[in-house]
Every structure is written in C-alpha cells, then in structure tokens.
Amino acid sequence: MHVANSNWTLPPSLPDDPKRLCIVEVHHTRINRRRFELLHWARSDWKFQDNTTLSNQAQVLRWAYLDL
C-alpha cells in the first residue's frame, strides 16, 4: 500500500527528488474533474511512471511524497 509520508505541498513548490513518486491532486480543466495521480517531477514537467507528461490542461493543486 502506498502511504503519503509528507505534508501536502502547494505549488509553486516542487519536489527535489525526480525519482520519488508523489501523490498529486490534479484539476483536469477540459473535463472539470479533480483526480489523484501518481507522478514524479522530472526537470520541468510532472510525469507518469511511464514517463509520459501530464497534460498542460491539468492544473496541479497539491502534492505529497509517497513511501513505497
């Protein structure tokens, strides 16, 4: 089971470890829905585990590190 092991952090603060997964609350503007996604911050983008980039139509609301 994945467990968030940090407090929720709000943008513009970003993770400092690109290898650690985060649980990220995202607002998908096109469909007007909020979802939780497993992502990691790599250089300048939020990415999924398969390294695809989070859509630019999605707004990150908050994030927390996961303890796997």
N, C-alpha and C positions, 0 to 999 in steps of 0.2 A: 504494500500500500504506500502511496506517495503521501508525504506529510510536509506541509509548508513549515520551514524551520526558521523563518524570519518574519519580521513585521511587514505589513503591506507598505509598499513604497509607491509614491506618486511621481508621475513624470514632472519635470524633465530629468529626474534622477534615473540613471541606468545601471544595470548590473556591471560589475567589473571583471567577472569571470565568464568568458564566452563558452566554456564547456559545461557550465552548470545550467540545468533546466530550471525554468521558472514557471509558476502558475501565473497566468496573465489574464486579467479581466479585460475583455475587448468589446467595444461597441462597433458592430458592423453597420455602417451608415446606410448602405444600399438596401438592406433588409430591415433596418431599425431594430436590431436584436443585440442583446448582451450575451456573451458566452465566455466561458473559461477555456483557455487554450494552454497547452504545454509548449513553451517556446524557449529559445535561448537568444541572447543578444550577441550578434557577431558583427563586429566592425561598425556598421552604420544601419543595420536592419534587424528587426525581430525575425527569427527563422524557426520553422518547424523542425522536428527531428530529422526529416529527410532533406534538410537544407533549402526547402522552398521558402520564399519570403512571404511574410504576412502582407496581405493586400494593402495598398495605400488608401483603400476605402474603409479601413478598420482603424479605430482610434483606441490606443492603449489607455485604460483608465487607471490601472494599478497593477503591481506585480509583487511577487514574493519568491524567494529561493525555495527549491524543493530539496528534501532529504530523501534520496532514493534508497 
